[in-house]
Amino acid sequence: MTFAEAVAQFTAQLRANPAAPRPPFLFETVDQMRESKMLDRAFDQAQMDLGLVTPSEMQRINSALHLDPAMSNRVIKYPQYV
């Protein structure tokens, strides 16, 4: 599946049901990981194309670091792991 095909597929799914689930995150090979990342990007693009989220909201959702203290638990005490 190409990126354009994936965007078209997710756009159709999101038009039918805006709460459509994200692509699966499970993979066993590098190729599966590449496809998963491509599907994630296509899903994000379809959401923005339909106006379900703005680019700034998408950046906030996908960001590992948040300015909002309630959302900053994704990276906790990073220096202790370095």
C-alpha positions as MATLAB code, in Angstrom:
seq = 'MTFAEAVAQFTAQLRANPAAPRPPFLFETVDQMRESKMLDRAFDQAQMDLGLVTPSEMQRINSALHLDPAMSNRVIKYPQYV';
ca = [
       0.000    0.000    0.000;
       1.318    3.425   -0.886;
       1.071    6.478    1.345;
      -1.594    8.027   -0.921;
      -3.659    4.831   -0.798;
      -3.369    4.732    2.986;
      -4.466    8.379    3.303;
      -7.462    7.693    1.036;
      -8.386    4.599    3.086;
      -8.163    6.415    6.429;
     -10.025    9.435    5.041;
     -12.922    7.173    4.039;
     -12.869    5.411    7.425;
     -12.784    8.705    9.345;
     -15.634   10.154    7.277;
     -17.709    7.106    8.196;
     -16.639    7.128   11.844;
     -14.399    9.889   13.294;
     -13.574    7.577   16.218;
     -12.003    4.991   13.876;
      -9.109    3.202   15.562;
      -5.502    3.964   14.782;
      -3.420    1.478   12.768;
      -1.993   -1.423   14.799;
       1.277   -0.795   16.613;
       2.494   -4.409   16.784;
       5.282   -5.536   14.465;
       7.948   -8.222   14.338;
      10.152   -7.112   11.430;
      11.689   -3.868   10.248;
       9.389   -3.868    7.220;
       6.362   -4.125    9.485;
       7.711   -1.236   11.544;
       8.177    0.867    8.384;
       4.643    0.097    7.272;
       3.292    0.922   10.724;
       5.045    4.327   10.699;
       3.706    5.016    7.192;
       0.177    4.112    8.323;
       0.540    6.368   11.391;
       1.563    9.281    9.165;
      -1.276    8.566    6.731;
      -3.797    8.438    9.595;
      -2.502   11.748   10.963;
      -2.687   13.332    7.491;
      -6.253   12.090    6.973;
      -7.292   13.610   10.324;
      -5.815   16.968    9.317;
      -7.337   16.803    5.804;
     -10.796   16.293    7.309;
     -10.285   19.101    9.821;
     -10.637   16.797   12.827;
      -7.403   18.213   14.260;
      -5.224   21.193   13.444;
      -1.517   20.800   12.682;
      -0.666   22.301   16.094;
      -2.996   19.823   17.843;
      -1.413   16.973   15.883;
       2.036   18.131   16.956;
       0.895   18.266   20.590;
      -0.634   14.766   20.353;
       2.468   13.240   18.760;
       5.012   15.086   20.883;
       7.013   13.174   23.481;
       7.492   16.343   25.546;
       4.545   18.473   26.579;
       4.360   21.901   28.113;
       1.209   20.827   29.932;
       2.275   19.337   33.310;
      -0.605   16.855   33.191;
       0.767   15.428   29.939;
       4.486   15.566   30.788;
       4.640   12.035   32.186;
       5.851   10.501   28.906;
       9.476   11.356   29.700;
      10.153   11.088   33.406;
      13.577   11.746   34.908;
      15.341   11.192   31.570;
      18.851   12.063   32.914;
      18.826    9.009   35.187;
      18.755    6.764   32.069;
      21.622    8.470   30.238;
];
